[in-house]
């Protein structure tokens, strides 16, 4: 609860760049709604620019992949304990844990043991709908409320015995406001195919060969599509090197403006499963999703419980986006499925209707940061 001087003291923890964006957005919204809010905790450059003095550089805990986590495990464990101690010492009105579940949930357990009455909020629900669904019930012991960015998550958490949740909207959907999305019922005269092999080096290693074979088969079958591959900056050089020897070469573009232009002009996409599928759905680009698990995840695939890996399918509760995983990622099939999407007809129309459902379900009247801020103020009181 706010102190006698009317201050609201919020402790934020962020473990990676994507969380830093959410944290900065939340800080701005909280300041707008509560003029005497004070911030403590962990944050990246965007949050620090708004005045947060980060307990330490979050680069120390911003790691991806099993081997990278193991290599930094002593440091990560020390930072978990250090963060929990700092929260206990500062005794804020509310704790908001943003993203990075492996880090933030361990912090929450330590804080709950020392300060059982302090409200602890999780911003972004862990993907309990995809795998290890038992985590939802476990969360109830140390998380009081979840701020969900996918519309199906509050109901699912309740069904799994998890903490209460509020759907605040997806930041990506909000960013689409004002972006031109063309009518796509009839494909362009010069058809454009987007190639999206992933935003991580590991994904590219597993799937780039499937992309190469698919576009070669399309060319052999007489298709003269314009091929565009939007690359994340950190992987642009790797991708250019990898496709230099391809017989059929896509045009590589880099940067947010070039990516938006490519998404706007695309008639269809072949994409590695991930958040990009939701982005394609919001741009109404018909797509096919593919994925291969790395050797470690393959050994734990029995923990995967979701009926689909495509977020638009989950949101619409309909299998309208075709998916192929593991040994079913077959370039000859992918080429024929892409040809089908590139023509007006049932395959294309079904996805366009599905996109309308996704967009309607994700629609919110206020920006996610403001809905989140209102809920945090309510819980802090």
C-alpha positions as CSV (number, residue, x, y, z in Angstrom):
1,X,0.0,0.0,0.0
2,X,1.2,3.5,-0.7
3,X,2.9,5.2,2.3
4,X,1.6,8.2,4.3
5,X,3.3,10.6,1.8
6,X,1.2,9.1,-1.0
7,X,4.2,7.4,-2.7
8,X,3.8,4.1,-4.6
9,X,7.1,2.1,-4.5
10,X,7.3,-0.4,-7.3
11,X,10.1,-2.9,-7.6
12,X,10.7,-4.1,-11.2
13,X,12.9,-7.0,-12.4
14,X,13.8,-7.5,-16.0
15,X,16.2,-10.1,-17.4
16,X,16.5,-9.3,-21.1
17,X,16.0,-6.7,-23.8
18,X,12.4,-7.6,-24.6
19,X,11.5,-7.1,-21.0
20,X,13.3,-3.8,-20.9
21,X,10.9,-2.5,-23.6
22,X,7.9,-3.7,-21.6
23,X,9.3,-2.3,-18.4
24,X,9.9,1.2,-19.9
25,X,6.3,1.2,-21.3
26,X,5.0,0.3,-17.9
27,X,7.0,2.9,-16.1
28,X,5.7,5.6,-18.4
29,X,2.1,4.5,-17.8
30,X,2.5,4.3,-14.0
31,X,3.9,7.8,-13.9
32,X,1.0,9.1,-15.9
33,X,-1.5,7.4,-13.6
34,X,0.3,7.9,-10.3
35,X,2.5,11.0,-10.0
36,X,4.3,9.9,-6.8
37,X,5.5,6.5,-8.1
38,X,9.0,5.4,-7.3
39,X,10.9,2.7,-9.1
40,X,13.6,0.3,-7.9
41,X,15.0,-2.9,-9.3
42,X,16.6,-4.3,-12.5
43,X,16.3,-2.8,-15.9
44,X,18.0,-2.2,-19.2
45,X,18.9,1.0,-21.1
46,X,15.3,2.0,-21.8
47,X,14.3,1.7,-18.2
48,X,17.5,3.4,-17.0
49,X,16.8,6.3,-19.4
50,X,13.5,6.8,-17.4
51,X,15.4,7.1,-14.1
52,X,15.7,3.5,-12.9
53,X,19.0,2.8,-11.2
54,X,19.5,-0.9,-12.0
55,X,20.8,-3.1,-9.2
56,X,23.3,-4.6,-11.7
57,X,23.8,-4.9,-15.5
58,X,21.1,-7.3,-16.7
59,X,23.5,-8.6,-19.4
60,X,24.9,-10.9,-16.7
61,X,21.5,-12.9,-16.6
62,X,20.4,-12.4,-20.2
63,X,21.4,-15.7,-21.6
64,X,19.8,-18.1,-24.1
65,X,20.3,-21.8,-24.5
66,X,21.0,-24.7,-22.1
67,X,24.8,-24.6,-22.5
68,X,25.0,-20.8,-22.0
69,X,22.9,-21.0,-18.8
70,X,25.1,-23.8,-17.4
71,X,28.3,-21.7,-18.1
72,X,26.9,-18.7,-16.2
73,X,25.0,-20.7,-13.5
74,X,27.1,-19.5,-10.5
75,X,26.7,-15.9,-11.6
76,X,22.9,-16.3,-12.2
77,X,22.3,-18.0,-8.8
78,X,24.3,-15.2,-7.1
79,X,22.2,-12.5,-8.9
80,X,18.9,-14.3,-7.9
81,X,19.9,-14.1,-4.2
82,X,21.2,-10.6,-4.5
83,X,17.9,-9.4,-6.2
84,X,15.8,-11.1,-3.5
85,X,17.8,-9.6,-0.7
86,X,17.4,-6.1,-2.3
87,X,13.7,-6.5,-2.5
88,X,13.5,-7.5,1.1
89,X,15.6,-4.6,2.2
90,X,13.6,-2.0,0.2
91,X,10.3,-3.6,1.2
92,X,8.3,-2.0,-1.7
93,X,4.6,-1.8,-2.1
94,X,4.5,-4.3,-5.0
95,X,7.0,-6.4,-7.0
96,X,6.5,-6.7,-10.8
97,X,8.5,-9.5,-12.4
98,X,8.8,-9.0,-16.2
99,X,9.5,-12.0,-18.5
100,X,12.6,-14.2,-17.9
101,X,10.6,-16.8,-15.9
102,X,13.6,-19.0,-14.9
103,X,15.2,-16.0,-13.1
104,X,12.1,-14.1,-11.9
105,X,10.3,-17.1,-10.4
106,X,13.3,-18.0,-8.3
107,X,13.4,-14.5,-7.0
108,X,9.7,-14.6,-6.2
109,X,10.0,-17.7,-4.1
110,X,12.8,-16.2,-2.0
111,X,10.8,-12.9,-1.5
112,X,7.6,-14.8,-0.6
113,X,9.5,-16.7,2.1
114,X,10.7,-13.4,3.7
115,X,7.8,-11.1,2.9
116,X,4.7,-13.2,2.5
117,X,2.3,-10.2,2.4
118,X,3.9,-8.3,-0.4
119,X,1.9,-8.5,-3.7
120,X,4.0,-10.2,-6.5
121,X,2.9,-9.7,-10.1
122,X,4.2,-11.6,-13.1
123,X,4.1,-9.6,-16.4
124,X,3.9,-12.2,-19.3
125,X,2.5,-15.6,-18.5
126,X,5.0,-18.5,-18.9
127,X,4.1,-20.7,-21.8
128,X,2.2,-23.3,-19.6
129,X,-0.1,-23.8,-22.6
130,X,2.8,-25.2,-24.6
131,X,4.7,-27.4,-22.2
132,X,5.1,-28.2,-18.5
133,X,1.5,-27.2,-17.7
134,X,2.1,-28.1,-14.0
135,X,4.0,-24.9,-13.7
136,X,0.6,-23.0,-13.6
137,X,-0.4,-24.5,-10.2
138,X,3.1,-24.1,-8.8
139,X,3.0,-20.4,-9.6
140,X,0.1,-19.9,-7.2
141,X,2.5,-20.3,-4.2
142,X,4.6,-17.3,-5.1
143,X,2.7,-15.2,-7.7
144,X,-0.4,-13.2,-6.8
145,X,-1.5,-12.1,-10.2
146,X,-0.4,-12.5,-13.9
147,X,-0.6,-9.8,-16.6
148,X,-1.2,-11.9,-19.7
149,X,-0.6,-10.8,-23.3
150,X,-2.5,-13.6,-25.0
151,X,-6.3,-13.6,-24.7
152,X,-6.7,-17.3,-23.9
153,X,-4.2,-17.3,-20.9
154,X,-6.5,-16.1,-18.0
155,X,-9.0,-18.9,-18.6
156,X,-6.3,-21.5,-19.1
157,X,-4.5,-20.5,-15.9
158,X,-7.8,-20.8,-14.0
159,X,-8.4,-24.3,-15.5
160,X,-4.8,-25.4,-14.5
161,X,-5.1,-24.1,-11.0
162,X,-2.8,-21.1,-11.5
163,X,-3.0,-17.6,-10.1
164,X,-5.7,-15.1,-11.3
165,X,-4.8,-13.2,-14.5
166,X,-5.8,-10.1,-16.5
167,X,-5.5,-9.9,-20.3
168,X,-3.9,-6.6,-21.0
169,X,-3.3,-7.0,-24.8
170,X,-0.3,-7.8,-26.8
171,X,2.3,-5.0,-27.4
172,X,2.6,-6.2,-31.0
173,X,-1.1,-5.7,-31.7
174,X,-0.8,-2.1,-30.3
175,X,2.2,-1.3,-32.6
176,X,0.0,-2.3,-35.6
177,X,-2.2,0.8,-35.0
178,X,-1.7,3.0,-38.0
179,X,0.2,0.4,-40.1
180,X,-1.3,-0.1,-43.5
181,X,-2.5,-3.7,-44.0
182,X,-3.6,-4.4,-47.6
183,X,-6.5,-6.5,-48.8
184,X,-5.0,-9.8,-49.7
185,X,-7.9,-11.9,-51.1
186,X,-6.3,-11.7,-54.5
187,X,-2.5,-12.2,-54.7
188,X,-0.3,-9.6,-56.4
189,X,0.6,-9.9,-60.1
190,X,4.3,-10.5,-59.2
191,X,3.8,-12.8,-56.2
192,X,6.1,-12.2,-53.2
193,X,7.0,-15.0,-50.8
194,X,8.5,-14.1,-47.4
195,X,11.2,-16.4,-46.0
196,X,11.5,-16.3,-42.2
197,X,14.0,-18.9,-41.0
198,X,14.2,-17.6,-37.4
199,X,15.8,-15.0,-35.2
200,X,18.3,-17.3,-33.5
201,X,21.4,-18.9,-34.9
202,X,20.3,-22.3,-33.7
203,X,17.0,-22.1,-35.7
204,X,18.8,-21.1,-38.8
205,X,21.2,-24.0,-38.5
206,X,18.3,-26.4,-38.1
207,X,15.9,-25.1,-40.8
208,X,17.8,-23.0,-43.5
209,X,18.4,-26.1,-45.7
210,X,14.6,-26.8,-45.7
211,X,14.1,-23.2,-47.0
212,X,16.7,-23.7,-49.7
213,X,15.2,-26.9,-51.0
214,X,11.7,-25.5,-50.9
215,X,12.5,-22.5,-53.1
216,X,14.5,-24.6,-55.5
217,X,11.5,-26.9,-55.9
218,X,9.2,-23.9,-56.5
219,X,11.6,-22.6,-59.2
220,X,11.8,-26.1,-60.8
221,X,8.0,-26.1,-60.9
222,X,8.0,-22.9,-62.9
223,X,7.2,-20.4,-60.2
224,X,8.9,-17.0,-60.5
225,X,8.1,-15.6,-57.1
226,X,9.9,-12.6,-55.7
227,X,11.7,-14.0,-52.6
228,X,12.4,-11.7,-49.6
229,X,14.2,-12.7,-46.4
230,X,13.9,-10.1,-43.6
231,X,17.0,-10.6,-41.4
232,X,17.5,-9.5,-37.8
233,X,20.7,-7.4,-37.7
234,X,22.7,-9.8,-35.6
235,X,22.2,-12.6,-38.2
236,X,22.4,-10.6,-41.5
237,X,26.1,-11.5,-42.2
238,X,25.6,-15.1,-41.3
239,X,22.6,-15.4,-43.6
240,X,24.4,-13.6,-46.5
241,X,27.2,-16.0,-46.2
242,X,25.0,-19.1,-46.0
243,X,22.9,-18.3,-49.1
244,X,25.8,-17.1,-51.2
245,X,26.0,-20.5,-52.9
246,X,22.3,-21.1,-53.4
247,X,21.0,-21.6,-56.9
248,X,17.9,-19.6,-56.1
249,X,18.7,-16.6,-53.9
250,X,16.3,-14.5,-51.9
251,X,16.6,-10.8,-51.5
252,X,17.8,-10.1,-47.9
253,X,16.6,-7.0,-46.2
254,X,17.5,-5.7,-42.8
255,X,16.0,-3.2,-40.4
256,X,12.5,-2.5,-39.0
257,X,11.3,-0.3,-41.9
258,X,12.4,-2.8,-44.5
259,X,10.8,-5.6,-42.6
260,X,7.4,-3.8,-42.4
261,X,7.6,-3.0,-46.1
262,X,8.3,-6.7,-46.9
263,X,5.4,-7.8,-44.7
264,X,3.1,-5.3,-46.3
265,X,4.0,-6.4,-49.8
266,X,4.0,-10.2,-49.1
267,X,1.5,-12.6,-50.6
268,X,2.5,-15.6,-48.5
269,X,5.2,-16.7,-46.0
270,X,7.2,-19.7,-45.1
271,X,8.1,-19.1,-41.4
272,X,9.9,-20.8,-38.5
273,X,7.4,-21.2,-35.7
274,X,7.5,-18.4,-33.1
275,X,6.2,-14.9,-32.3
276,X,6.7,-14.0,-36.0
277,X,3.6,-16.1,-36.8
278,X,1.5,-13.7,-34.7
279,X,3.1,-10.8,-36.5
280,X,2.2,-12.3,-39.9
281,X,-1.4,-12.9,-38.7
282,X,-1.7,-9.2,-37.8
283,X,-0.4,-8.3,-41.2
284,X,-2.8,-10.8,-42.7
285,X,-0.1,-12.7,-44.6
286,X,-1.1,-16.3,-45.3
287,X,1.6,-18.7,-44.0
288,X,3.0,-22.1,-43.4
289,X,4.8,-22.8,-40.2
290,X,7.7,-25.2,-39.8
291,X,10.0,-26.2,-36.9
292,X,12.7,-28.6,-35.8
293,X,13.7,-29.2,-32.2
294,X,17.4,-29.2,-31.3
295,X,18.9,-32.4,-29.8
296,X,18.2,-31.4,-26.2
297,X,14.6,-30.3,-26.6
298,X,13.9,-33.4,-28.6
299,X,14.8,-35.5,-25.6
300,X,12.2,-33.6,-23.5
301,X,9.5,-33.4,-26.2
302,X,7.2,-35.6,-24.0
303,X,6.7,-32.4,-21.9
304,X,5.1,-30.6,-24.8
305,X,1.4,-30.6,-24.3
306,X,0.1,-27.9,-26.8
307,X,-2.1,-29.1,-29.7
308,X,-0.4,-26.5,-31.9
309,X,2.8,-24.5,-31.8
310,X,1.3,-21.6,-33.8
311,X,0.0,-18.7,-31.6
312,X,-2.6,-17.6,-34.1
313,X,-4.1,-21.1,-34.0
314,X,-4.2,-21.0,-30.2
315,X,-5.8,-17.6,-30.1
316,X,-8.5,-18.4,-32.7
317,X,-8.9,-21.9,-31.2
318,X,-8.8,-23.2,-34.8
319,X,-6.1,-25.1,-36.8
320,X,-6.2,-22.7,-39.7
321,X,-2.5,-22.3,-40.2
322,X,-0.7,-25.4,-41.6
323,X,2.2,-26.7,-39.5
324,X,5.0,-29.2,-40.2
325,X,7.5,-30.3,-37.5
326,X,10.5,-32.6,-37.4
327,X,10.5,-35.4,-40.0
328,X,7.3,-33.9,-41.5
329,X,9.2,-30.8,-42.7
330,X,9.3,-31.9,-46.3
331,X,10.3,-29.3,-48.9
332,X,8.3,-31.0,-51.7
333,X,5.1,-30.7,-49.7
334,X,5.9,-27.2,-48.6
335,X,6.4,-26.1,-52.2
336,X,3.0,-27.4,-53.2
337,X,1.3,-25.9,-50.1
338,X,2.8,-22.5,-50.9
339,X,1.6,-22.7,-54.5
340,X,-1.9,-23.3,-53.1
341,X,-1.7,-20.2,-50.8
342,X,-0.5,-18.1,-53.7
343,X,-3.8,-18.5,-55.5
344,X,-7.3,-17.2,-54.7
345,X,-9.2,-20.1,-53.2
346,X,-10.2,-22.0,-50.1
347,X,-6.7,-22.4,-48.6
348,X,-6.0,-18.7,-48.7
349,X,-9.6,-17.6,-47.7
350,X,-9.5,-19.8,-44.6
351,X,-6.4,-18.1,-43.3
352,X,-7.8,-14.6,-44.0
353,X,-10.9,-15.4,-42.0
354,X,-8.8,-16.8,-39.2
355,X,-6.7,-13.6,-39.1
356,X,-10.0,-11.6,-38.6
357,X,-10.8,-13.8,-35.6
358,X,-7.3,-13.4,-34.1
359,X,-7.4,-9.6,-34.5
360,X,-10.9,-9.3,-33.0
361,X,-9.9,-11.4,-30.0
362,X,-6.7,-9.4,-29.4
363,X,-8.4,-6.0,-29.6
364,X,-8.2,-3.8,-26.5
365,X,-9.4,-0.2,-26.0
366,X,-6.3,1.0,-24.1
367,X,-2.5,0.3,-24.6
368,X,-1.2,-2.8,-22.7
369,X,1.0,-0.6,-20.5
370,X,-1.9,1.4,-19.2
371,X,-4.1,-1.6,-18.5
372,X,-1.1,-3.2,-16.7
373,X,-0.5,0.0,-14.7
374,X,-4.1,0.2,-13.5
375,X,-4.0,-3.4,-12.3
376,X,-0.7,-2.9,-10.5
377,X,-2.0,0.2,-8.7
378,X,-5.2,-1.7,-7.7
379,X,-3.1,-4.7,-6.4
380,X,-0.7,-2.4,-4.5
381,X,-3.7,-1.0,-2.5
